[in-house]
Amino acid sequence: MGAIKKIRVAMVGTDSLRGKELRKILEMKNFPLKGIEFYDSDVEEEYSKLTQFRGEPKVIHHLEKDSLRSADLVFLAADKKVNREYGALANTQDFQAIDLSGAFNTEKSVPVVVAGVNDELINEKPLALIANPHPVTVVLSHIFHIVTKKFGLSRAISFILQPVSAFEESGIGELADQSYCLLSSESLSKKVFSEQIAFNILSHTEKADEDGFSSAEKQIQSELRRVLPVHDFPLSLSIIQAPVFFTYSIMTFLELKRKTDIQGMKAVFREHPLFDLSLPTRSSPISVTGKDKIFIGQIKREKSFPNSFWVWTVADNLILGSAMNALEIAEKILSRPSP
């Protein structure tokens, strides 16, 4: 990034799933930190909760209205309610914020950014608040972006297997508890999911609209249109709830405008450093969890439809789909030319 000044960073939601992964990445990356402070809304008494950062103990502070005034950049990794309250302060308290919860993703005044796809928005003008999109939006945006540039795209359809971590700690806990109960022949409880999720697949987890689509499916569709405004190809997608803890697995049907073959498709993904084709037989949630790439497991040429392909991708929703994109947005903010 060159000679960039160090900045003061704050993180809200230190112990959330997103917050934990973002903190790990900030520890590993050479991010120009002048200092970093951690905040959680559930901390009531100062010095009652600690964490570590780069081997040193750090206090997780109580969160108040004026807590973020001294920060240059704030990562909002808490729940939507907390993030909305404190993200709204960015304009008046003169800090920049990146929301990782989806709290602002439906607001047209707040840009939804996928680093490497539409991050030119950051250079157009200073932005007080930026929305980190849904993890599926991050993955599909990269796929559609590079495929469209190379071959053009006539249409796309994605079938999405969603992990229980999409429902935070409560989703993870319910899958773990149900799995233990079933293997121990004990009765199980259902709080997060309306049906048993352990060893099962659910066609939906949310109330559907009149056409049968959930709010999450409509959100991803909307975000993709905002991130890829110049691409006007028809797009449809459907989410299925899978009994896995982490990573989104996505099978996407692509109908191209220009001809190629399987090797040509592989070559496009190999040219992009974000994609990894090294695990063709092991691109599964277990193999990909904890990694920061989009893994291509299989590409099929569909002879029933002209110039069409199926592409199987797997990506960690907390790392690639959230923390890494937020960090790259932050790096783009830092490298923005001075007025």
C-alpha positions in Angstrom: 0.0 0.0 0.0 3.0 2.3 0.0 3.7 4.8 2.7 0.3 5.0 4.4 -0.2 6.7 7.7 -1.2 4.6 10.7 -4.7 4.9 11.9 -6.8 4.4 15.0 -9.2 1.5 14.7 -12.1 0.4 16.8 -14.0 -2.9 16.7 -17.6 -3.2 18.0 -18.7 -6.8 18.6 -15.4 -8.3 19.5 -16.7 -11.7 20.5 -19.2 -12.2 17.7 -18.4 -14.8 15.0 -17.4 -12.1 12.5 -15.5 -10.1 15.1 -13.4 -13.1 16.2 -12.4 -13.8 12.6 -11.7 -10.2 11.7 -9.5 -9.8 14.8 -7.5 -12.9 13.8 -6.9 -11.5 10.3 -6.0 -8.0 11.6 -3.4 -9.8 13.8 -1.9 -11.6 10.9 -1.9 -8.9 8.3 0.4 -5.9 8.1 -2.4 -3.4 8.7 -1.1 0.1 9.6 -2.5 0.3 13.1 -1.7 3.3 15.3 -3.9 1.6 17.9 -6.9 -0.6 18.2 -9.7 -0.6 20.8 -12.4 -3.3 21.4 -16.0 -2.7 22.4 -18.9 -4.9 23.2 -22.4 -3.8 24.2 -22.8 -6.5 26.8 -19.8 -5.2 28.8 -21.3 -3.3 31.8 -18.2 -2.8 34.0 -14.9 -1.5 32.7 -12.0 -3.9 32.9 -14.4 -6.8 33.5 -13.7 -8.4 30.1 -10.4 -9.0 28.3 -9.1 -10.3 25.0 -5.7 -10.6 23.3 -4.3 -8.9 20.2 -0.9 -9.7 18.8 0.1 -11.4 22.0 -0.9 -8.6 24.3 -3.9 -8.4 26.7 -6.5 -5.8 25.6 -9.6 -4.6 27.5 -13.0 -4.9 25.9 -14.6 -1.7 26.8 -18.2 -0.8 27.6 -19.8 0.8 24.6 -21.2 4.3 24.9 -22.4 7.1 22.5 -19.0 8.8 22.6 -16.8 5.7 22.6 -15.9 5.9 18.9 -15.1 9.6 18.6 -11.4 9.1 18.7 -11.3 6.3 16.0 -10.5 6.9 12.4 -12.0 3.6 11.2 -14.6 1.4 13.0 -15.5 -2.2 12.2 -19.1 -2.9 13.2 -19.2 -6.6 13.9 -22.0 -6.7 16.5 -25.7 -7.5 15.8 -27.8 -5.4 13.5 -29.5 -3.4 16.3 -26.1 -2.3 17.9 -24.5 -1.7 14.5 -27.4 0.5 13.3 -27.2 2.6 16.5 -23.5 3.2 16.3 -23.1 3.2 12.5 -25.5 6.1 12.3 -23.0 8.1 14.4 -20.3 8.0 11.7 -21.4 11.2 9.9 -21.7 13.3 13.1 -18.6 11.9 14.9 -16.2 12.1 12.0 -15.1 8.4 11.7 -15.5 5.9 8.8 -17.3 2.7 9.5 -17.7 -0.7 7.8 -20.8 -2.7 8.8 -20.4 -6.5 8.7 -23.9 -7.4 9.9 -26.1 -6.4 7.0 -27.8 -3.7 9.1 -27.6 -1.1 6.4 -27.6 -3.2 3.3 -31.1 -2.2 2.1 -30.4 1.5 2.4 -29.7 3.0 -1.0 -27.6 5.8 0.5 -25.1 3.3 2.0 -22.9 1.7 -0.7 -22.6 -2.1 -0.7 -19.0 -2.9 -1.7 -17.2 -6.1 -2.8 -13.5 -5.4 -2.8 -12.1 -6.0 -6.3 -15.4 -5.7 -8.0 -17.0 -2.3 -7.3 -14.5 -0.7 -4.8 -14.0 2.2 -7.2 -17.0 3.7 -5.3 -14.5 4.4 -2.5 -12.4 6.7 -4.7 -15.3 8.7 -5.9 -15.9 10.5 -2.6 -15.3 10.0 1.1 -17.8 7.5 2.6 -18.8 7.7 6.2 -20.4 4.2 6.1 -19.9 1.2 3.9 -21.9 -2.0 4.0 -20.2 -5.4 3.8 -22.6 -7.6 1.7 -23.9 -11.0 2.3 -21.2 -13.7 2.0 -23.0 -15.2 -1.0 -23.0 -11.8 -2.7 -19.2 -11.6 -2.3 -18.7 -15.1 -3.8 -21.1 -14.7 -6.7 -20.0 -11.1 -7.5 -16.4 -12.3 -8.1 -17.6 -15.2 -10.3 -20.0 -13.1 -12.4 -17.5 -10.3 -12.7 -14.6 -12.2 -14.1 -16.8 -14.5 -16.3 -18.6 -11.6 -17.8 -15.4 -9.7 -18.6 -14.0 -12.7 -20.4 -17.0 -14.4 -22.0 -20.1 -12.3 -21.4 -23.0 -13.8 -19.5 -26.5 -14.4 -20.8 -28.0 -15.9 -17.6 -27.1 -17.3 -14.2 -28.8 -19.6 -11.7 -27.3 -20.5 -8.3 -28.3 -23.2 -5.9 -26.9 -22.3 -2.4 -26.3 -24.6 0.5 -26.3 -22.4 3.6 -24.4 -23.2 6.9 -26.0 -22.9 10.3 -23.4 -20.2 11.2 -25.6 -17.9 9.1 -27.7 -17.8 12.3 -24.7 -16.9 14.5 -23.8 -18.9 17.7 -27.4 -20.0 18.2 -27.4 -21.8 14.9 -24.1 -23.6 15.6 -25.3 -24.5 19.1 -28.6 -26.0 17.9 -26.9 -28.2 15.3 -24.3 -29.4 17.8 -26.9 -30.0 20.5 -29.3 -31.9 18.1 -26.4 -34.0 16.8 -25.4 -35.0 20.3 -29.0 -35.8 21.3 -29.7 -37.9 18.3 -26.6 -39.9 18.7 -27.3 -40.3 22.4 -31.0 -41.2 21.8 -32.1 -38.2 23.8 -35.0 -35.8 22.9 -34.0 -32.7 21.0 -35.1 -29.1 21.1 -35.9 -26.7 18.2 -35.4 -23.0 18.8 -33.6 -21.6 15.8 -34.9 -23.9 13.1 -38.6 -24.9 12.8 -37.6 -28.5 11.9 -34.7 -30.8 12.9 -31.5 -29.5 11.3 -29.1 -32.3 12.4 -28.6 -34.9 9.7 -31.3 -33.1 7.7 -31.8 -30.5 4.9 -34.4 -27.8 5.0 -35.9 -26.2 1.9 -36.5 -22.9 3.8 -35.9 -21.3 7.2 -37.7 -18.0 6.7 -41.2 -16.9 5.7 -41.5 -16.7 2.0 -43.1 -14.0 -0.2 -46.0 -14.7 -2.6 -43.5 -16.1 -5.1 -41.9 -18.4 -2.6 -38.6 -16.5 -2.0 -37.2 -15.6 1.4 -35.9 -12.2 2.5 -32.3 -13.5 2.4 -32.7 -14.6 -1.2 -34.2 -11.3 -2.2 -31.4 -9.4 -0.3 -28.7 -11.3 -2.2 -30.4 -10.6 -5.5 -30.7 -6.9 -4.7 -27.0 -6.6 -3.5 -25.8 -8.3 -6.7 -27.6 -5.8 -8.8 -26.0 -3.0 -6.8 -22.5 -4.4 -6.9 -22.8 -5.4 -10.7 -24.8 -2.4 -12.1 -23.5 -2.8 -15.6 -24.3 -6.5 -15.9 -28.0 -6.9 -17.0 -28.1 -10.7 -17.4 -31.1 -12.6 -15.9 -30.3 -14.0 -12.5 -32.0 -16.4 -10.1 -30.9 -18.1 -6.9 -32.3 -20.4 -4.2 -31.0 -21.1 -0.6 -31.2 -24.5 1.0 -30.3 -24.9 4.7 -27.6 -27.6 5.1 -26.5 -29.3 8.4 -23.0 -27.9 8.2 -21.4 -25.4 10.6 -19.4 -23.2 8.2 -18.9 -22.3 4.5 -21.4 -21.7 1.7 -21.4 -24.3 -1.1 -22.8 -23.0 -4.3 -23.6 -24.7 -7.6 -24.0 -22.1 -10.3 -25.3 -22.5 -13.9 -23.7 -20.1 -16.3 -24.8 -19.5 -19.9 -22.1 -17.6 -21.7 -22.3 -15.2 -24.7 -18.9 -16.3 -26.2 -17.8 -19.9 -26.7 -15.2 -21.7 -24.6 -14.6 -25.1 -23.1 -13.9 -26.5 -19.6 -10.2 -25.7 -19.9 -11.0 -22.1 -20.9 -13.3 -21.7 -17.9 -10.6 -23.1 -15.6 -8.0 -20.8 -17.1 -10.2 -17.7 -16.2 -10.4 -18.7 -12.6 -6.7 -19.6 -12.4 -5.8 -16.1 -13.6 -7.6 -14.6 -10.5 -5.7 -14.9 -7.2 -8.9 -15.1 -5.2 -9.9 -18.5 -6.7 -8.2 -21.8 -5.9 -8.6 -24.9 -8.1 -6.1 -27.0 -6.1 -8.7 -29.1 -4.2 -10.9 -30.5 -7.0 -11.9 -33.6 -5.2 -12.0 -32.0 -1.7 -13.8 -28.7 -2.3 -16.2 -29.3 0.6 -17.1 -27.5 3.8 -14.7 -29.5 5.9 -11.7 -28.9 3.6 -12.4 -25.2 3.0 -13.3 -24.0 6.5 -10.8 -21.5 7.8 -9.4 -20.7 4.3 -9.5 -17.3 2.6 -10.1 -18.3 -1.1 -13.0 -19.3 -3.3 -12.5 -22.9 -4.1 -13.6 -24.3 -7.4 -14.4 -28.0 -7.0 -15.9 -28.9 -10.3 -16.8 -27.4 -13.7 -19.2 -29.3 -16.0 -20.0 -28.4 -19.6 -23.8 -28.6 -20.2 -24.4 -30.0 -23.7 -28.2 -29.7 -23.4 -27.9 -25.9 -23.5 -25.5 -24.0 -25.9 -22.3 -22.8 -24.3 -23.4 -23.4 -20.7 -21.5 -24.6 -17.6 -22.1 -25.7 -14.0 -19.5 -24.4 -11.5 -19.2 -25.8 -8.0 -17.7 -23.3 -5.5 -17.1 -23.4 -1.7 -16.0 -20.5 0.5 -15.8 -19.8 4.2 -18.6 -17.4 5.1 -16.9 -15.8 8.0 -13.4 -15.4 6.5 -13.7 -14.9 2.7 -17.3 -13.8 2.8 -17.0 -11.3 5.7 -13.7 -10.5 7.4 -11.4 -10.5 4.3 -13.8 -8.4 2.3 -14.1 -5.9 5.2 -10.3 -5.7 5.6 -9.8 -5.2 1.8 -12.4 -2.4 1.9 -10.4 -0.8 4.8 -7.2 -1.1 2.8 -8.9 0.6 -0.2 -10.1 3.4 2.1 -6.5 3.9 3.3 -5.1 4.0 -0.2 -7.7 6.5 -1.4 -6.0 9.5 -3.0 -6.0 12.6 -0.9 -8.4 15.4 -2.1 
